[in-house]
Amino acid sequence: MSPELPITAVLPALAQTLAAAPAVVLQAPPGAGKSTGVPLALLDAPWLAGRRIVMLEPRRLAARAVAARMSALLGEPPGATVGYRVRFEARVSARTRIEVVTEGILTRRLQSDPELAGVGLLIFDEFHERSLHADLALALARDAQLGLREDLKLLLMSATLDGERLCRLLDDAPLVSSEGRAHPVAIRHVAREPEAPLPEALAQQVVRLLAEESGDVLAFLPGGAEIRRAAERLRTLAPQVSVLPLYGELPAAEQQRALEPAPDGRRRVVLATTIAETSLTIDGIRLVVDGGWTRAPRFDAASGLTRLATVRVSR
């Protein structure tokens, strides 16, 4: 575990607090290292007694990336000490001690095995994203803890959630906070021509930024279609940089490429959906361009169905 990561400073206190309390809330800003640092640090805790750690990651892309990163830190492939389960894919073995799972997987597991046999710690990562599945899983886990497994530990980790309010919901659970690391940030607002399509306008702004500043670029777009169009435009305007898409429907190998430094040392432009806002930390990013739009589920009363709508991103 790198001593440079902000989360390192609170790991001893977190381990001691978990040893004494059944449920703990950890509050740490994005980039603190909590998703990869905390499970590895707690793996040999005496109260865990050799049992498994199961960690909930709300998104498949993040679940695979976090498991891969922890495995790399241990010098192992995914599926050894650290594994993951997502929809239609699993990399676990009899050796697996840390298992990263997505929301539906955890809900089904709690329903089929309420006791969570062999599990000593259940971690809810990125809990500030809040979803029906995550809330249901927490309710089921808390019910199992109170009625079946007094030795089961719960850890809720969040970047932005009101930690004190969450502690009250868990019968005044203790709160551990990491201050993180602050960097100066300069914000520029750039006007866009009303008739200019978002992918083309964003690509032009990225090219301008590459010429004016140093470092890699992370740019946010609503979805895969916009990312593909912006990537095509950027490969024409800036052939000297590596353009790397990052969204959920991409094959796992292509997602992993966006998270790693370019092998030829070229500057990178990562075009991502909101998955990269808090669920992932991408090394080397110095510049961020936000298109200001995202895709979010919206209930359509006329059809009685939920559909994805392209909406403005709130501040």
C-alpha positions as CSV (number, residue, x, y, z in Angstrom):
1,M,0.0,0.0,0.0
2,S,1.5,3.3,-1.1
3,P,2.2,5.7,1.8
4,E,1.4,8.5,-0.6
5,L,-2.3,7.7,-0.7
6,P,-4.4,9.8,1.6
7,I,-6.4,6.8,2.9
8,T,-3.2,5.3,4.4
9,A,-3.2,7.6,7.3
10,V,-6.6,6.4,8.7
11,L,-6.2,2.7,8.0
12,P,-5.0,1.8,11.6
13,A,-7.9,3.8,13.1
14,L,-10.3,2.1,10.7
15,A,-9.1,-1.4,11.6
16,Q,-9.4,-0.6,15.4
17,T,-12.9,0.9,15.0
18,L,-14.1,-2.1,13.0
19,A,-12.7,-4.5,15.6
20,A,-14.9,-2.7,18.3
21,A,-18.1,-1.9,16.3
22,P,-20.4,-4.0,14.1
23,A,-20.9,-1.2,11.5
24,V,-18.6,1.7,10.5
25,V,-18.9,4.6,8.0
26,L,-15.8,5.7,6.2
27,Q,-15.9,9.1,4.5
28,A,-13.1,9.8,2.0
29,P,-12.9,12.0,-1.1
30,P,-12.4,10.6,-4.6
31,G,-8.9,9.5,-5.3
32,A,-8.1,8.8,-1.7
33,G,-7.4,5.1,-2.4
34,K,-10.3,3.7,-0.4
35,S,-11.6,1.2,-3.0
36,T,-8.3,-0.6,-3.3
37,G,-6.5,0.3,-0.1
38,V,-9.1,-0.6,2.5
39,P,-9.9,-4.2,1.6
40,L,-6.2,-5.1,1.3
41,A,-5.4,-3.4,4.6
42,L,-8.1,-5.3,6.4
43,L,-7.4,-8.7,4.9
44,D,-5.3,-9.9,7.8
45,A,-7.3,-8.3,10.6
46,P,-7.6,-10.7,13.6
47,W,-11.4,-10.3,13.8
48,L,-11.8,-11.4,10.2
49,A,-10.4,-14.8,11.2
50,G,-9.5,-15.9,7.6
51,R,-13.0,-15.3,6.3
52,R,-13.8,-13.5,3.0
53,I,-14.4,-9.8,2.4
54,V,-17.2,-9.1,-0.1
55,M,-17.2,-5.6,-1.5
56,L,-20.1,-4.0,-3.5
57,E,-19.2,-1.9,-6.5
58,P,-22.2,-0.3,-8.1
59,R,-20.8,-0.5,-11.7
60,R,-19.4,-3.5,-13.6
61,L,-16.6,-1.5,-15.1
62,A,-15.5,-0.3,-11.7
63,A,-15.8,-3.8,-10.2
64,R,-13.5,-5.3,-12.7
65,A,-11.0,-2.4,-12.5
66,V,-10.8,-2.4,-8.7
67,A,-10.3,-6.2,-8.6
68,A,-7.6,-5.9,-11.3
69,R,-5.8,-3.1,-9.4
70,M,-5.8,-5.0,-6.1
71,S,-4.6,-8.2,-7.9
72,A,-1.8,-6.2,-9.5
73,L,-0.7,-4.8,-6.2
74,L,-0.4,-8.4,-4.9
75,G,1.4,-9.5,-8.1
76,E,-1.4,-12.0,-8.9
77,P,-4.0,-12.4,-11.7
78,P,-7.7,-11.6,-10.9
79,G,-9.3,-14.7,-9.5
80,A,-6.5,-15.5,-7.0
81,T,-6.6,-13.7,-3.7
82,V,-8.8,-11.0,-5.2
83,G,-11.7,-11.9,-7.6
84,Y,-14.9,-10.4,-8.9
85,R,-18.4,-11.4,-10.0
86,V,-20.4,-9.3,-12.4
87,R,-23.3,-10.1,-14.8
88,F,-22.3,-12.9,-17.1
89,E,-18.7,-13.0,-15.8
90,A,-16.9,-14.3,-12.7
91,R,-13.2,-14.6,-11.8
92,V,-13.1,-16.3,-8.4
93,S,-11.4,-19.4,-7.0
94,A,-11.1,-21.4,-3.8
95,R,-8.2,-19.0,-2.9
96,T,-10.2,-15.9,-3.2
97,R,-10.4,-13.8,0.0
98,I,-11.6,-10.5,-1.5
99,E,-14.6,-10.7,-3.8
100,V,-15.8,-7.6,-5.6
101,V,-19.5,-7.9,-6.8
102,T,-22.1,-5.7,-8.4
103,E,-25.5,-4.8,-7.0
104,G,-27.7,-7.5,-8.5
105,I,-25.2,-10.2,-7.6
106,L,-25.1,-9.1,-3.9
107,T,-28.9,-8.8,-3.6
108,R,-29.3,-12.4,-5.0
109,R,-26.6,-13.7,-2.7
110,L,-28.2,-12.2,0.4
111,Q,-31.6,-13.6,-0.6
112,S,-30.2,-17.1,-1.2
113,D,-27.8,-17.1,1.7
114,P,-29.0,-14.6,4.3
115,E,-26.3,-15.8,6.8
116,L,-23.5,-15.0,4.3
117,A,-21.6,-18.1,5.4
118,G,-17.8,-17.6,5.2
119,V,-18.0,-13.8,4.9
120,G,-16.6,-11.7,7.7
121,L,-16.8,-8.2,6.3
122,L,-19.3,-6.7,3.8
123,I,-18.1,-3.4,2.2
124,F,-20.5,-1.0,0.4
125,D,-18.3,1.1,-1.8
126,E,-19.4,4.4,-3.4
127,F,-22.6,4.3,-1.3
128,H,-23.3,8.0,-2.1
129,E,-24.5,6.8,-5.6
130,R,-27.6,5.4,-3.9
131,S,-29.8,2.9,-5.7
132,L,-32.7,0.6,-4.9
133,H,-30.4,-2.5,-5.1
134,A,-27.7,-1.0,-2.8
135,D,-30.3,0.2,-0.2
136,L,-32.1,-3.2,-0.3
137,A,-28.7,-5.0,0.1
138,L,-27.8,-2.9,3.1
139,A,-31.2,-3.6,4.7
140,L,-30.8,-7.3,4.1
141,A,-27.3,-7.3,5.5
142,R,-28.3,-5.3,8.5
143,D,-31.1,-7.8,9.2
144,A,-28.7,-10.7,8.9
145,Q,-26.3,-9.0,11.2
146,L,-28.9,-8.3,13.9
147,G,-30.6,-11.7,13.7
148,L,-28.2,-14.3,12.4
149,R,-24.6,-13.1,12.3
150,E,-23.5,-10.9,15.2
151,D,-19.9,-11.3,14.1
152,L,-20.6,-9.9,10.6
153,K,-19.0,-6.5,10.0
154,L,-20.5,-3.8,7.8
155,L,-18.4,-0.9,6.3
156,L,-20.0,1.8,4.2
157,M,-17.6,3.9,2.2
158,S,-18.6,7.2,0.5
159,A,-17.0,10.2,-1.1
160,T,-19.8,12.8,-0.8
161,L,-22.6,11.4,1.4
162,D,-23.6,13.0,4.7
163,G,-21.7,10.6,6.9
164,E,-23.2,11.7,10.2
165,R,-26.8,11.1,8.9
166,L,-25.8,7.6,7.7
167,C,-24.2,6.8,11.1
168,R,-27.6,7.7,12.8
169,L,-29.4,5.2,10.5
170,L,-26.9,2.5,11.6
171,D,-27.6,3.0,15.3
172,D,-24.9,5.7,15.8
173,A,-22.2,3.8,14.0
174,P,-18.7,5.4,14.4
175,L,-17.5,7.6,11.5
176,V,-13.9,7.6,10.2
177,S,-12.9,10.4,8.0
178,S,-10.0,10.9,5.6
179,E,-9.2,14.5,4.7
180,G,-7.8,13.5,1.3
181,R,-5.5,15.7,-0.7
182,A,-6.5,19.1,-2.2
183,H,-5.1,20.6,-5.4
184,P,-5.6,24.0,-6.9
185,V,-8.2,23.9,-9.6
186,A,-8.8,26.5,-12.3
187,I,-12.3,26.4,-13.9
188,R,-13.0,27.8,-17.4
189,H,-16.5,28.1,-18.9
190,V,-16.4,27.8,-22.7
191,A,-19.4,28.8,-24.9
192,R,-20.6,26.4,-27.5
193,E,-22.4,27.4,-30.8
194,P,-26.0,26.3,-30.4
195,E,-26.0,24.5,-33.7
196,A,-22.7,22.7,-33.1
197,P,-23.1,19.0,-32.1
198,L,-21.7,18.2,-28.7
199,P,-19.1,15.6,-29.8
200,E,-17.6,17.8,-32.4
201,A,-17.6,20.9,-30.1
202,L,-16.0,18.9,-27.3
203,A,-13.3,17.5,-29.6
204,Q,-12.3,20.9,-30.7
205,Q,-12.1,22.1,-27.1
206,V,-9.9,19.1,-26.2
207,V,-7.5,19.9,-29.2
208,R,-7.3,23.5,-28.0
209,L,-6.5,22.4,-24.4
210,L,-3.8,19.9,-25.6
211,A,-2.0,22.8,-27.4
212,E,-2.2,25.1,-24.3
213,E,-1.6,22.7,-21.4
214,S,0.4,19.6,-20.4
215,G,-0.9,16.3,-19.1
216,D,-3.5,13.8,-20.1
217,V,-7.2,14.7,-20.7
218,L,-10.4,13.2,-19.3
219,A,-13.5,14.3,-21.2
220,F,-17.1,13.5,-20.2
221,L,-19.9,12.8,-22.7
222,P,-23.4,11.4,-22.2
223,G,-23.0,7.9,-23.8
224,G,-21.3,5.5,-26.2
225,A,-22.7,7.1,-29.4
226,E,-21.3,10.6,-28.5
227,I,-18.0,9.1,-27.3
228,R,-17.5,7.2,-30.6
229,R,-18.2,10.4,-32.7
230,A,-15.9,12.5,-30.6
231,A,-13.2,9.8,-30.8
232,E,-13.4,9.7,-34.6
233,R,-13.1,13.5,-34.7
234,L,-10.2,13.6,-32.3
235,R,-8.2,10.9,-34.3
236,T,-8.5,13.3,-37.3
237,L,-7.7,16.5,-35.4
238,A,-5.0,15.1,-33.1
239,P,-3.4,12.0,-34.5
240,Q,-0.4,12.4,-32.2
241,V,-2.4,11.4,-29.0
242,S,-4.0,8.2,-27.8
243,V,-7.8,8.5,-27.9
244,L,-9.3,6.0,-25.4
245,P,-13.1,5.4,-25.0
246,L,-14.4,4.3,-21.6
247,Y,-18.0,3.2,-21.1
248,G,-19.8,0.2,-19.8
249,E,-20.6,-1.6,-23.1
250,L,-16.9,-1.8,-24.2
251,P,-15.1,-5.2,-23.9
252,A,-13.1,-5.5,-20.7
253,A,-9.8,-5.3,-22.4
254,E,-10.6,-2.0,-24.0
255,Q,-11.8,-0.6,-20.7
256,Q,-8.6,-1.6,-19.1
257,R,-6.5,0.2,-21.8
258,A,-8.2,3.5,-20.8
259,L,-7.1,3.0,-17.2
260,E,-3.4,2.4,-18.0
261,P,-0.6,4.7,-19.3
262,A,-0.1,4.7,-23.1
263,P,2.5,2.0,-23.8
264,D,4.3,4.3,-26.3
265,G,4.4,7.2,-23.9
266,R,2.0,9.4,-25.9
267,R,-0.5,11.7,-24.2
268,R,-3.9,10.3,-23.6
269,V,-7.4,11.6,-24.1
270,V,-9.9,9.4,-22.2
271,L,-13.5,9.9,-23.4
272,A,-15.8,8.6,-20.6
273,T,-19.3,8.6,-19.3
274,T,-20.0,9.5,-15.7
275,I,-18.5,6.2,-14.6
276,A,-15.1,8.1,-14.2
277,E,-16.5,10.8,-11.9
278,T,-16.2,9.0,-8.6
279,S,-16.1,5.2,-9.3
280,L,-12.7,5.2,-11.0
281,T,-9.4,7.0,-10.5
282,I,-7.3,7.3,-13.7
283,D,-3.6,8.0,-13.2
284,G,-2.0,10.9,-15.0
285,I,-5.1,13.0,-15.7
286,R,-4.5,16.7,-15.3
287,L,-7.1,18.2,-17.5
288,V,-10.9,17.6,-17.5
289,V,-13.4,18.7,-20.1
290,D,-17.1,18.2,-19.1
291,G,-19.7,18.4,-21.9
292,G,-22.4,19.2,-19.3
293,W,-24.8,16.4,-20.2
294,T,-25.4,12.8,-19.0
295,R,-27.9,10.0,-19.4
296,A,-30.1,9.2,-16.5
297,P,-33.2,7.0,-16.0
298,R,-36.5,8.8,-16.2
299,F,-39.9,7.3,-15.5
300,D,-42.4,7.9,-18.4
301,A,-45.9,8.0,-16.9
302,A,-47.6,7.6,-20.3
303,S,-45.9,4.3,-21.0
304,G,-45.4,3.1,-17.5
305,L,-41.7,2.4,-18.3
306,T,-38.4,3.9,-17.3
307,R,-36.2,5.1,-20.2
308,L,-32.8,6.8,-20.5
309,A,-32.9,10.5,-21.1
310,T,-30.1,12.9,-22.0
311,V,-30.2,15.6,-19.3
312,R,-28.1,18.4,-18.0
313,V,-25.5,17.5,-15.3
314,S,-26.2,19.3,-12.1
315,R,-23.3,21.2,-10.5
